[in-house]
Amino acid sequence: MRICFMMYPWEHVDPEHDSTLRLVHECALRGHTVAIATPSGLTIRDSNVFGFCQVITRGQRINEKVPTFYSQVQFRKALLPMAGFDCIFMRSNPPLDSLALNFLDSVKGDTLIINDLEGLRLANNKLYTASMGGAASEFIPATHVSKNKEYLQKVLEESDQEKMILKPLNGYGGHGVIVIERNAKQNFSSLLDFYIGHGGNSNYVILQDYIEGAEQGDKRILMLNGEPIGAMHRIPAKGDIRSNVHAGGTVVKHNITREERRLCAAIGPKLVRDGLYFTGLDVIGNKLVEVNVLSPGGIARINKLNRVRLQRQVIDFAEDIVQSKERLAQRKTTFRRAIEDAQL
């Protein structure tokens, strides 16, 4: 296969823990043609979308150890047509680059894109989780999203919760997540001023019920094609509410519970319908806090904790989809030829 990873710059990769690197490495081990590119490298040439890519050169030995592969792999630069790839993995960090999606709209009919562009548009921020209904609503904590300061103050005053969570709508990696306690609500107004801002540059914020047990951390559950494939328990650093590893948290092994599987079963079908094939669920106390659809991480840490290689399942899935599309195209060609031959 010919696979492109639309990602952050290669020099920003953490070789010990980076999930995208594990996927790139697995593709290289299998002998696929692998290219990496950044959204800023997309361009249009003669009405076709191209990307300035780094392509792993053919014939080099691919080391089995991921960090060694990262330090030794050799690339050559090339301007390549994006429609020529069988699969494009969207692995850029948040926030969503909507312009990059607009560039790729023209190739989505020719190429498998993981995750689907429309799914990314729909689910790139925390509104996706907050607005879930149906069977999924059982697993969503009470959530309010607004930039109206008076409304948010009223929500806090009328809540029967002793604590609530405040965070920016477009934040990621645990940035800006704080706990608001009722006995400290006199500070809430100034916090909202800071988070929302003023005028045309004002921002939406999330005010959410505090989930009991949040101080013990959260569970990151990786989902593939609507099914859980692995999980880890992220524990906050002492004195911190944020479980994110980048915010100082640690990880321990976690076996997905029966209730968490119920949650996955309720959420999974919607993810697949929206083309969100590879995602990360953040779960606290059997409540879904967030769905990570842009570059969901955790592969390396879950692998180490469980002695598995989850990247194999992800690439297997991509191969199966591409091969199915190729078989369908070949069958269509054969049938068309039979119809044309009937004229002879």
C-alpha positions in Angstrom: 0.0 0.0 0.0 0.9 3.6 -0.4 0.3 5.4 2.9 0.7 9.0 4.0 0.7 10.3 7.5 -0.6 13.9 7.8 1.1 14.8 11.1 3.2 17.2 13.1 6.8 17.7 12.1 9.0 14.6 12.3 11.5 16.4 14.6 8.8 16.9 17.2 8.2 13.1 17.6 8.9 11.6 21.0 10.4 8.2 20.0 9.7 6.6 23.3 6.0 7.3 23.5 4.7 8.6 20.2 1.7 6.7 18.8 2.0 8.0 15.3 5.6 6.7 15.1 4.4 3.2 16.1 2.0 3.3 13.1 4.6 4.6 10.7 7.1 1.9 11.9 4.5 -0.9 11.5 3.8 0.2 7.9 7.5 0.3 7.1 8.0 -3.1 8.6 5.3 -4.5 6.3 7.0 -3.0 3.2 4.4 -0.4 2.5 5.4 2.9 0.8 5.3 5.4 3.6 5.3 9.2 3.4 4.9 11.8 6.0 3.7 15.4 5.5 2.4 18.3 7.5 -0.9 20.2 6.8 1.1 23.3 5.9 2.8 21.3 3.1 -0.4 20.8 1.1 -0.6 22.7 -2.2 -2.6 22.7 -5.4 -0.8 22.1 -8.7 -2.7 22.0 -12.0 -6.0 21.7 -10.1 -4.8 18.6 -8.1 -3.9 18.5 -4.5 -0.2 17.7 -3.8 1.8 17.4 -0.6 5.5 18.2 0.1 6.3 14.8 1.6 9.2 12.9 3.1 9.2 9.4 1.8 11.0 6.5 3.5 13.6 5.4 1.0 13.3 1.9 -0.4 15.8 -0.8 0.4 17.0 0.3 3.8 16.8 -2.0 6.8 13.9 -1.3 9.1 15.0 -1.8 12.7 12.6 -3.7 14.9 13.1 -1.3 17.8 11.0 1.9 17.3 13.4 4.4 18.9 16.3 3.0 16.8 14.1 3.1 13.7 13.3 6.8 14.4 17.0 7.7 14.7 18.1 5.8 11.6 15.3 6.0 9.1 16.2 7.8 5.9 13.8 9.9 3.8 13.8 11.6 0.4 11.7 14.7 -0.3 9.1 14.7 -3.0 6.0 16.6 -4.1 3.3 13.9 -4.4 -0.3 13.8 -5.5 -2.5 13.0 -2.5 -5.0 11.1 -4.6 -2.3 8.6 -5.3 -2.2 7.3 -1.8 -4.3 4.3 -0.8 -4.7 5.6 2.8 -4.1 8.9 4.6 -3.8 8.9 8.4 -4.8 12.2 9.9 -2.5 12.5 12.8 -2.0 16.3 13.4 -2.3 17.6 16.9 -5.3 19.8 17.9 -6.6 22.3 17.1 -8.2 21.1 13.8 -6.7 22.7 10.7 -9.9 23.2 8.7 -8.0 24.5 5.7 -6.1 21.2 5.4 -9.5 19.4 5.4 -10.6 21.6 2.6 -7.5 20.7 0.6 -8.2 17.0 1.1 -11.9 17.1 0.3 -11.0 16.6 -3.4 -9.3 13.2 -2.7 -11.6 11.6 -0.2 -13.4 9.7 -2.9 -10.2 8.1 -4.1 -8.4 7.5 -0.8 -9.3 6.0 2.6 -8.8 8.7 5.2 -8.6 7.8 8.9 -10.3 9.6 10.4 -13.0 10.7 7.9 -12.9 14.4 7.1 -16.6 15.0 7.9 -16.2 13.1 11.1 -13.2 15.3 12.1 -15.3 18.4 11.3 -18.1 17.1 13.5 -16.1 15.8 16.4 -12.9 17.9 16.6 -13.9 19.6 19.9 -15.7 18.7 23.1 -19.1 19.7 21.8 -19.3 16.3 20.1 -19.4 14.5 23.5 -21.6 17.1 25.1 -24.3 16.8 22.5 -24.6 13.0 22.4 -28.1 11.7 22.9 -29.8 8.3 22.8 -28.1 5.3 24.4 -25.0 7.4 24.8 -26.6 10.0 27.0 -26.5 7.7 30.0 -22.7 8.0 30.0 -22.4 11.8 29.5 -22.0 14.0 32.6 -24.1 17.2 32.8 -22.3 19.6 30.6 -22.8 23.3 29.8 -21.0 25.1 26.9 -21.2 28.9 26.6 -19.4 32.2 26.4 -22.2 33.9 28.3 -20.7 34.8 31.7 -24.1 35.4 33.4 -25.5 32.1 32.3 -22.4 30.2 33.5 -22.6 32.0 36.9 -26.2 31.0 37.2 -25.4 27.4 36.4 -22.8 27.3 39.2 -25.1 28.9 41.7 -28.1 26.6 41.0 -26.0 23.4 40.8 -26.3 21.0 43.7 -22.7 19.9 43.1 -20.0 20.8 45.5 -17.5 21.0 42.7 -17.6 21.5 39.0 -15.0 21.4 36.2 -14.1 24.4 34.1 -12.1 24.1 30.9 -11.7 25.8 27.5 -13.7 24.3 24.7 -10.7 24.0 22.3 -8.1 23.0 24.9 -6.2 19.6 24.8 -3.6 17.7 26.8 -5.2 18.9 30.1 -4.4 22.6 29.4 -6.6 24.9 31.4 -8.6 22.3 33.3 -9.5 23.5 36.8 -11.9 22.5 39.6 -14.4 25.1 40.8 -15.7 24.6 44.4 -18.9 26.2 45.6 -17.2 27.8 48.6 -14.8 29.6 46.3 -17.4 30.9 43.8 -16.5 34.5 44.5 -13.5 33.9 42.3 -15.6 32.5 39.4 -16.4 35.8 37.8 -12.7 36.7 37.4 -11.9 33.2 36.1 -14.6 33.5 33.5 -13.2 36.9 32.4 -9.8 35.2 31.9 -11.1 32.1 30.1 -13.8 33.8 27.9 -12.0 37.0 27.1 -13.7 40.0 25.6 -15.0 41.3 22.2 -14.4 39.4 19.0 -11.8 37.2 20.4 -14.0 35.7 23.1 -13.8 31.9 23.7 -16.3 29.2 24.6 -15.8 27.4 27.9 -17.2 24.1 29.3 -18.7 23.9 32.8 -19.2 20.3 33.7 -20.4 18.3 36.7 -17.4 17.0 38.7 -17.4 13.2 38.6 -16.7 11.4 41.8 -13.4 9.6 41.6 -11.8 12.1 39.2 -9.0 12.7 41.7 -8.0 9.1 41.1 -7.5 9.7 37.4 -9.2 8.6 34.2 -9.1 5.7 31.7 -8.0 6.2 28.2 -9.7 3.5 26.0 -8.6 3.2 22.4 -11.3 2.3 20.0 -10.9 0.8 16.5 -13.9 0.5 14.2 -16.3 1.0 17.1 -14.6 -1.6 19.4 -12.2 -1.2 22.4 -8.8 -2.6 21.7 -6.8 -1.4 24.8 -6.8 0.8 27.8 -4.7 2.4 30.5 -5.4 4.2 33.8 -3.9 7.7 34.0 -3.2 8.9 37.5 -2.8 12.6 38.2 0.3 14.0 39.7 0.0 14.8 43.4 -2.1 18.0 43.9 -3.3 18.0 40.3 -6.7 17.2 38.8 -5.4 16.5 35.3 -4.6 12.9 34.4 -2.8 13.7 31.1 0.7 12.3 31.0 1.9 15.6 29.5 0.6 17.4 32.6 2.7 15.1 34.9 0.4 12.1 35.3 1.5 8.5 35.3 -0.1 5.4 33.8 -0.8 1.9 35.1 -2.3 -1.2 33.5 -6.1 -1.3 33.2 -8.5 -4.0 32.3 -11.7 -2.7 30.7 -14.6 -3.3 33.0 -18.1 -4.5 32.2 -19.6 -1.1 32.6 -16.9 0.5 30.4 -17.7 -2.1 27.7 -21.3 -1.0 27.9 -20.2 2.6 27.4 -18.1 1.5 24.4 -21.0 -0.4 22.9 -23.2 2.7 23.3 -20.7 5.1 21.7 -19.1 2.8 19.1 -21.8 2.7 16.5 -22.0 6.5 16.3 -18.2 6.7 15.9 -18.3 4.3 13.0 -21.3 6.1 11.4 -19.3 9.4 11.6 -16.2 7.8 10.0 -14.2 8.0 13.3 -12.5 4.6 13.0 -9.6 5.2 15.4 -10.3 7.2 18.5 -9.4 7.6 22.2 -12.2 7.8 24.8 -11.4 9.5 28.1 -13.6 7.9 30.8 -14.0 8.8 34.5 -16.3 6.8 36.8 -18.1 5.2 33.8 -18.8 8.6 32.3 -17.5 9.7 28.9 -15.5 13.0 29.3 -14.0 13.3 25.9 -13.6 11.7 22.5 -10.1 12.2 21.0 -10.3 12.0 17.2 -7.2 14.0 16.2 -4.1 12.0 16.7 -5.4 9.9 19.7 -2.4 8.7 21.7 -1.7 5.8 24.1 -0.5 3.1 21.9 3.1 3.0 23.2 2.1 3.0 26.8 -0.6 0.4 26.5 1.7 -1.8 24.5 4.3 -1.7 27.2 1.8 -2.3 30.0 0.2 -5.3 28.3 3.0 -6.6 26.0 1.0 -6.1 22.9 1.4 -4.1 19.6 -1.9 -2.3 19.0 -0.5 -0.7 15.9 -0.8 -4.1 14.2 -4.5 -4.0 14.6 -4.8 -0.5 13.3 -2.8 -1.2 10.1 -4.6 -4.5 9.6 -7.9 -2.6 9.6 -6.6 -0.1 7.0 -5.2 -2.9 4.8 -8.6 -4.7 5.0 -10.5 -1.6 3.9 -8.2 -0.8 1.0 -8.1 -4.4 -0.2 -11.9 -4.5 -0.1 -12.1 -1.4 -2.2 -9.6 -2.8 -4.7 -11.5 -6.0 -5.0 -14.7 -4.1 -5.6 -13.1 -2.0 -8.3 -11.7 -5.0 -10.0 -15.1 -6.8 -10.0 -16.7 -3.6 -11.4 -14.1 -3.5 -14.2 -14.7 -7.2 -15.0 -18.5 -6.8 -15.2 -18.2 -3.7 -17.4 -15.9 -5.6 -19.8 -18.5 -8.4 -20.0 -21.2 -5.9 -20.9 -19.0 -4.3 -23.5 -18.1 -7.7 -25.0 -21.8 -8.5 -25.4 -21.9 -5.9 -28.2 -19.4 -7.9 -30.3 
